[in-house]
Amino acid sequence: MSARQQQIARGAILVQTVFAAGTFLVVKNLLGNPDHPGPLKWYQLVTLRFMFAGVALATMFLMSRPAIAAARTHFFRFLLLGFVAVPVNVALFFVGASMAPPAHAALAYALTPVFVFIMEWLAKRTQATLQKVAGLCLAFGGAATVLLWKQSLAGPEPIGDLILLCAAASWAFYTVRSRPLVAELGAPVVMVLSLLFGTLLWLPIGIPVALDIPYAQLTAGQWTCVGYTALITTLVSYHLWLFGLKYLEPTQVAIFNNLQPVATVFLSWLISGAEVGPAILVATGMILSGVSLVQFASTRKTALQR
């Protein structure tokens, strides 16, 4: 594995970070909050998202059957990943996002690299070097600075915050457990099979829910947001994330989650002219410094061999 491949992987995760930041805004627009509900319930959005993504995944499955044939021996591992990815992670994220402000979701997911690091350290696949731990703390501190500056951490929905933390932990689990499969089979195969299994597991809930969705009441803009969650958040974003895992350690990939609060603020600035103050610039510097420390910390092998 070359340094150039690692650079490309980092670039892919940076793009994924921007897409994920957009997801926070899109989901909040569709779900609203307990005081001002959006046009969809969380389970309706999950169903719509994977109705459209499922069609694309099934098409990709049929087109990639020779490559996917090699994955038959990992049936139960993909079943587990699918369960964690859709019925667990996506459902928990949408439930939590419907109960808490976007800042809470961003802060919860900023803890993903911590969860990933702990899982990898307990499995003895990474080392708790001072540089890596310092980078994790610095990046998380920068993410918290963004959210404290926005003064949006206070809220009446502690249950929603707890659900979001569980969502972040499940995403960390998916990240750690999918990496060996990515190293063996490649990112496209792992994305297609894990999400296709997850979609199938959602069907018992999704079929009756699909019959009760107010399709005609959704505006063109809201349909665009649904399409964003189905195509960008699901297909493109998952592929970029898994591609990064092929060439980087899980902690090195997950640390980019700390850039999501900053990316969310800047997207809000581009879309609606939201204020970007000096604290954001300081926080950005902290996060980038933390990400750099983790990326270039002395570690064991940074990629699994085939």
Secondary structure as GFF3:
##gff-version 3
##sequence-region A 1 306
A	DSSP	alpha_helix	3	31	.	.	.	ID=ss1
A	DSSP	alpha_helix	42	63	.	.	.	ID=ss2
A	DSSP	alpha_helix	65	69	.	.	.	ID=ss3
A	DSSP	three_ten_helix	72	74	.	.	.	ID=ss4
A	DSSP	alpha_helix	75	83	.	.	.	ID=ss5
A	DSSP	pi_helix	84	90	.	.	.	ID=ss6
A	DSSP	alpha_helix	91	99	.	.	.	ID=ss7
A	DSSP	alpha_helix	102	110	.	.	.	ID=ss8
A	DSSP	alpha_helix	112	122	.	.	.	ID=ss9
A	DSSP	alpha_helix	130	149	.	.	.	ID=ss10
A	DSSP	alpha_helix	158	185	.	.	.	ID=ss11
A	DSSP	alpha_helix	187	210	.	.	.	ID=ss12
A	DSSP	three_ten_helix	215	217	.	.	.	ID=ss13
A	DSSP	alpha_helix	220	227	.	.	.	ID=ss14
A	DSSP	pi_helix	228	236	.	.	.	ID=ss15
A	DSSP	alpha_helix	237	247	.	.	.	ID=ss16
A	DSSP	alpha_helix	250	254	.	.	.	ID=ss17
A	DSSP	three_ten_helix	255	259	.	.	.	ID=ss18
A	DSSP	alpha_helix	260	272	.	.	.	ID=ss19
A	DSSP	alpha_helix	278	295	.	.	.	ID=ss20
###
